[in-house]
């Protein structure tokens, strides 16, 4: 908070007490203007207390939104890291499989050199291409997860900004 809530509360209490004292003194002495001044001072004290309460609520909402944004950012970072790690593991497995399949195809080709060398290489390339497409699909899923996390982060930032605007409006209303 950028202001002294306790100080404002004390000031509001003092204004309320002083206003009541003026009202009583005016009533006893028959001075209507003093009674009215005391009542106005008490009303101002009530308004100040309400403004302090509104500020506290707005500050709490703003802090809650900021906490939620931080939590979502942490969760998004964890999800992003997990998605990247999974994509890298999947790509490594696919690459190992491709290399193993390529080696097996090469052995087959040596055994059946005259008959099936070209067919075995085509089969290995098709299989490798299929695995590559699978890896691209996994990478696309990881990108989608990142985009969803970014959209959630942006939504929470908008909510935090709305809370900030609401707090500013409440402060502006209470200062009037």
C-alpha contacts under 8 A as a table, 3 or more apart, distances in Angstrom:
res1	aa1	res2	aa2	distance
1	X	4	X	7.70
1	X	59	X	7.19
4	X	7	X	5.24
4	X	8	X	6.23
5	X	8	X	5.08
5	X	9	X	6.10
5	X	52	X	6.71
6	X	9	X	4.99
6	X	10	X	6.18
7	X	10	X	5.09
7	X	11	X	6.08
8	X	11	X	4.99
8	X	12	X	6.01
8	X	48	X	7.67
8	X	49	X	7.99
8	X	52	X	7.40
9	X	12	X	5.01
9	X	13	X	6.17
9	X	48	X	8.00
9	X	49	X	6.63
9	X	52	X	7.56
10	X	13	X	5.07
10	X	14	X	6.12
11	X	14	X	5.06
11	X	15	X	6.06
12	X	15	X	5.05
12	X	16	X	6.09
12	X	45	X	4.69
12	X	46	X	7.35
12	X	48	X	6.21
12	X	49	X	6.43
13	X	16	X	5.02
13	X	17	X	6.16
13	X	45	X	6.91
14	X	17	X	5.12
14	X	18	X	5.93
15	X	18	X	5.06
15	X	19	X	5.85
15	X	41	X	6.20
15	X	42	X	6.45
15	X	44	X	7.79
15	X	45	X	5.66
16	X	19	X	5.07
16	X	20	X	6.16
16	X	41	X	6.55
16	X	42	X	4.58
16	X	43	X	7.89
16	X	45	X	5.39
16	X	46	X	7.62
17	X	20	X	5.13
17	X	21	X	6.14
17	X	42	X	7.65
18	X	21	X	5.00
18	X	22	X	6.19
18	X	38	X	7.25
18	X	41	X	7.61
18	X	42	X	7.94
19	X	22	X	5.10
19	X	23	X	6.11
19	X	37	X	7.18
19	X	38	X	3.85
19	X	39	X	6.06
19	X	40	X	7.32
19	X	41	X	4.85
19	X	42	X	5.03
20	X	23	X	4.98
20	X	24	X	6.12
20	X	38	X	5.73
20	X	39	X	7.03
20	X	42	X	6.71
21	X	24	X	5.19
21	X	25	X	5.97
21	X	38	X	7.06
22	X	25	X	5.00
22	X	26	X	5.87
22	X	34	X	5.93
22	X	35	X	6.15
22	X	37	X	7.09
22	X	38	X	4.67
23	X	26	X	5.13
23	X	27	X	6.10
23	X	34	X	6.16
23	X	35	X	3.96
23	X	36	X	6.87
23	X	37	X	7.17
23	X	38	X	4.45
23	X	39	X	6.23
24	X	27	X	5.03
24	X	28	X	6.07
24	X	35	X	6.90
25	X	28	X	5.16
25	X	29	X	5.97
25	X	34	X	7.40
25	X	35	X	7.38
26	X	29	X	5.12
26	X	30	X	5.55
26	X	31	X	4.59
26	X	32	X	6.07
26	X	33	X	7.30
26	X	34	X	4.72
26	X	35	X	4.64
27	X	30	X	5.04
27	X	31	X	6.36
27	X	32	X	6.98
27	X	34	X	7.91
27	X	35	X	6.03
28	X	31	X	7.88
31	X	34	X	5.44
31	X	35	X	6.52
32	X	35	X	4.97
32	X	36	X	6.11
33	X	36	X	5.04
33	X	37	X	6.05
34	X	37	X	4.97
34	X	38	X	6.10
35	X	38	X	5.15
35	X	39	X	6.25
36	X	39	X	5.07
36	X	40	X	6.14
37	X	40	X	5.06
37	X	41	X	6.11
38	X	41	X	5.06
38	X	42	X	6.23
39	X	42	X	5.09
39	X	43	X	6.20
40	X	43	X	5.03
40	X	44	X	6.15
41	X	44	X	5.06
41	X	45	X	6.27
42	X	45	X	4.98
42	X	46	X	6.30
43	X	46	X	5.05
43	X	47	X	6.19
44	X	47	X	5.00
44	X	48	X	6.11
45	X	48	X	5.02
45	X	49	X	6.25
46	X	49	X	5.12
46	X	50	X	6.24
47	X	50	X	5.05
47	X	51	X	6.11
47	X	174	X	7.63
48	X	51	X	4.98
48	X	52	X	6.15
48	X	174	X	7.55
49	X	52	X	5.10
49	X	53	X	6.21
50	X	53	X	5.05
50	X	54	X	6.10
51	X	54	X	4.95
51	X	55	X	6.06
51	X	170	X	7.86
51	X	171	X	7.30
51	X	174	X	5.27
52	X	55	X	5.07
52	X	56	X	6.19
53	X	56	X	5.07
53	X	57	X	6.27
54	X	57	X	5.14
54	X	58	X	6.10
54	X	170	X	6.80
54	X	171	X	7.85
55	X	58	X	5.05
55	X	59	X	5.97
55	X	167	X	6.94
55	X	170	X	7.13
55	X	171	X	6.59
56	X	59	X	5.09
56	X	60	X	6.09
57	X	60	X	5.08
57	X	61	X	6.16
58	X	61	X	5.09
58	X	62	X	6.09
58	X	163	X	7.27
58	X	164	X	7.92
58	X	166	X	7.36
58	X	167	X	4.96
58	X	170	X	7.77
59	X	62	X	5.03
59	X	63	X	6.12
59	X	167	X	7.10
60	X	63	X	5.12
60	X	64	X	6.05
61	X	64	X	5.00
61	X	65	X	6.15
61	X	163	X	6.71
62	X	65	X	5.16
62	X	66	X	6.17
62	X	160	X	6.35
62	X	163	X	5.62
62	X	164	X	6.31
62	X	167	X	7.82
63	X	66	X	4.98
63	X	67	X	6.07
64	X	67	X	5.06
64	X	68	X	6.16
65	X	68	X	5.05
65	X	69	X	6.09
65	X	156	X	7.23
65	X	159	X	7.00
65	X	160	X	5.26
65	X	163	X	7.58
66	X	69	X	4.99
66	X	70	X	6.15
66	X	160	X	6.38
67	X	70	X	5.09
67	X	71	X	6.14
68	X	71	X	5.05
68	X	72	X	6.05
68	X	156	X	7.43
69	X	72	X	5.08
69	X	73	X	6.04
69	X	153	X	6.58
69	X	156	X	5.57
69	X	157	X	6.72
69	X	160	X	7.87
70	X	73	X	5.06
70	X	74	X	6.16
71	X	74	X	5.09
71	X	75	X	6.12
72	X	75	X	4.97
72	X	76	X	5.92
72	X	149	X	7.97
72	X	152	X	7.47
72	X	153	X	6.45
73	X	76	X	5.01
73	X	77	X	6.07
73	X	149	X	7.90
73	X	153	X	6.28
74	X	77	X	5.10
74	X	78	X	6.22
75	X	78	X	5.05
75	X	79	X	6.09
76	X	79	X	5.01
76	X	80	X	5.91
76	X	146	X	7.33
76	X	149	X	5.13
76	X	150	X	7.47
76	X	153	X	7.98
77	X	80	X	4.99
77	X	81	X	6.02
78	X	81	X	5.11
78	X	82	X	6.06
79	X	82	X	5.03
79	X	83	X	5.97
79	X	145	X	7.53
79	X	146	X	7.62
80	X	83	X	5.08
80	X	84	X	6.12
80	X	142	X	7.34
80	X	145	X	7.11
80	X	146	X	5.71
81	X	84	X	5.13
81	X	85	X	6.04
82	X	85	X	5.05
82	X	86	X	6.00
83	X	86	X	5.12
83	X	87	X	6.05
83	X	142	X	5.08
83	X	145	X	7.55
84	X	87	X	5.06
84	X	88	X	6.10
84	X	139	X	7.92
84	X	142	X	6.60
85	X	88	X	5.11
85	X	89	X	6.14
86	X	89	X	5.06
86	X	90	X	6.02
87	X	90	X	5.06
87	X	91	X	5.99
87	X	135	X	7.31
87	X	138	X	6.08
87	X	139	X	5.71
87	X	142	X	7.09
88	X	91	X	5.04
88	X	92	X	6.08
89	X	92	X	5.07
89	X	93	X	6.19
90	X	93	X	5.09
90	X	94	X	6.08
90	X	135	X	6.59
90	X	138	X	7.75
91	X	94	X	5.01
91	X	95	X	6.02
91	X	135	X	5.68
92	X	95	X	5.00
92	X	96	X	6.09
93	X	96	X	5.04
93	X	97	X	6.03
94	X	97	X	5.00
94	X	98	X	5.95
94	X	131	X	5.92
94	X	132	X	7.18
94	X	135	X	7.14
95	X	98	X	4.94
95	X	99	X	6.03
96	X	99	X	5.06
96	X	100	X	6.03
97	X	100	X	4.99
97	X	101	X	5.88
98	X	101	X	5.03
98	X	102	X	5.85
98	X	124	X	7.78
98	X	127	X	7.53
98	X	128	X	5.34
98	X	131	X	7.47
99	X	102	X	4.97
99	X	103	X	6.08
100	X	103	X	5.08
100	X	104	X	6.13
101	X	104	X	4.99
101	X	105	X	6.00
101	X	124	X	6.34
102	X	105	X	5.03
102	X	106	X	6.13
102	X	121	X	7.71
102	X	124	X	5.72
102	X	125	X	7.92
103	X	106	X	4.99
103	X	107	X	6.27
104	X	107	X	5.10
104	X	108	X	6.14
105	X	108	X	4.98
105	X	109	X	5.98
105	X	120	X	5.52
105	X	121	X	6.39
105	X	124	X	6.30
106	X	109	X	4.93
106	X	110	X	6.23
106	X	117	X	7.87
106	X	120	X	7.56
106	X	121	X	7.46
107	X	110	X	5.12
107	X	111	X	6.38
108	X	111	X	5.16
108	X	112	X	6.10
108	X	113	X	7.81
108	X	117	X	7.50
108	X	120	X	7.15
109	X	112	X	5.08
109	X	113	X	4.92
109	X	116	X	6.10
109	X	117	X	4.27
109	X	118	X	7.71
109	X	120	X	6.25
109	X	121	X	7.83
110	X	113	X	4.81
110	X	117	X	7.17
112	X	115	X	5.32
112	X	116	X	5.48
112	X	117	X	6.43
113	X	116	X	5.94
113	X	117	X	5.03
114	X	117	X	6.64
116	X	119	X	5.17
116	X	120	X	6.01
117	X	120	X	5.33
117	X	121	X	6.45
118	X	121	X	5.25
118	X	122	X	6.27
119	X	122	X	5.13
119	X	123	X	6.17
120	X	123	X	5.03
120	X	124	X	6.14
121	X	124	X	4.99
121	X	125	X	6.06
122	X	125	X	5.12
122	X	126	X	6.10
123	X	126	X	5.15
123	X	127	X	6.12
124	X	127	X	5.07
124	X	128	X	5.99
125	X	128	X	4.93
125	X	129	X	5.93
126	X	129	X	4.98
126	X	130	X	6.07
127	X	130	X	4.99
127	X	131	X	6.22
128	X	131	X	5.05
128	X	132	X	6.06
129	X	132	X	4.90
129	X	133	X	6.15
130	X	133	X	5.14
130	X	134	X	6.28
131	X	134	X	4.95
131	X	135	X	6.19
132	X	135	X	5.00
132	X	136	X	6.16
133	X	136	X	4.94
133	X	137	X	6.14
134	X	137	X	5.01
134	X	138	X	6.33
135	X	138	X	5.04
135	X	139	X	6.16
136	X	139	X	4.92
136	X	140	X	6.03
137	X	140	X	4.97
137	X	141	X	6.24
138	X	141	X	5.05
138	X	142	X	6.33
139	X	142	X	5.00
139	X	143	X	6.26
140	X	143	X	4.97
140	X	144	X	6.15
141	X	144	X	5.00
141	X	145	X	6.23
142	X	145	X	5.10
142	X	146	X	6.29
143	X	146	X	5.03
143	X	147	X	6.19
144	X	147	X	5.03
144	X	148	X	6.20
145	X	148	X	5.13
145	X	149	X	6.21
146	X	149	X	5.09
146	X	150	X	6.14
147	X	150	X	4.98
147	X	151	X	6.09
148	X	151	X	5.02
148	X	152	X	6.20
149	X	152	X	5.09
149	X	153	X	6.17
150	X	153	X	4.98
150	X	154	X	6.12
151	X	154	X	5.05
151	X	155	X	6.16
152	X	155	X	5.03
152	X	156	X	6.24
153	X	156	X	5.20
153	X	157	X	6.18
154	X	157	X	5.01
154	X	158	X	6.22
155	X	158	X	5.11
155	X	159	X	6.29
156	X	159	X	4.92
156	X	160	X	6.08
157	X	160	X	4.98
157	X	161	X	6.08
158	X	161	X	4.99
158	X	162	X	6.09
159	X	162	X	4.96
159	X	163	X	6.15
160	X	163	X	5.01
160	X	164	X	6.18
161	X	164	X	4.92
161	X	165	X	6.18
162	X	165	X	5.01
162	X	166	X	6.08
163	X	166	X	5.00
163	X	167	X	6.04
164	X	167	X	5.06
164	X	168	X	6.14
165	X	168	X	5.00
165	X	169	X	6.11
166	X	169	X	5.01
166	X	170	X	6.12
167	X	170	X	5.08
167	X	171	X	6.12
168	X	171	X	5.04
168	X	172	X	6.03
169	X	172	X	4.96
169	X	173	X	6.03
170	X	173	X	5.06
170	X	174	X	6.13
171	X	174	X	5.13
171	X	175	X	6.17
172	X	175	X	5.17
172	X	176	X	6.48
173	X	176	X	5.36
